[in-house]
Amino acid sequence: MTTLNEMIALTVEQTRRPEIPDITAAAVRTATLRAHHVDFFPRDLSLGLLSYVPSGTMFYDFQNVSQSLQRLRSIKHLQSMEVGTGRPTEQLEFREQDDIYDNTGDRRPSIYTLLGDTLRAFPTSQTGELGVFYYQNPNTAAEQYSSWIADNYPDELAVWAAAIVFARTGFAEMAQQFMQMHVDPFRSMLVESHLLGNVS
């Protein structure tokens, strides 16, 4: 696995600016996040479990969901899960807060919505456990740095980080040149190579 220090070293090879380690480290973190945010890649999918006590109420609120689901970027879908077996019993559909009721005034079944950092679920199958399939951000913390993009494309990611270093240190023309010549093609390659979970 590629470490943050290895990515910093590769970036310095591009910038030839070893005297600004803090800017370089921040640029590597930013480039890593931006690379993962090019699209919603199947390799960034994760499963988190949220437990609750079934009480027959209309909905269940899970506050601070971004802290309950590690490095949450975006939720893909929710499932009611059978406790113990993990067998899905129901799929919940996302609805905006103002679309919870249909045209006749009836509440839609098997839905969830987001209220700020609170996940509100309306499960029909109240099992006591929800499986949340979500896109997870890479870990950019110094000692825990982890990114499948960094592992597979360290040089390309280092060039992206270098472009950010140039932009932040007043070399806008150099940054723009790196973006056009290296980063934009890298973005396209990531989508073409990794967007689909299966190959037909």
Summary of the structure (lengths in Angstrom):
residues: 200
radius of gyration: 21.1
end to end distance: 29.1
largest distance: 65.5
contacts: 570
relative contact order: 0.22
helix: 40%
strand: 24%
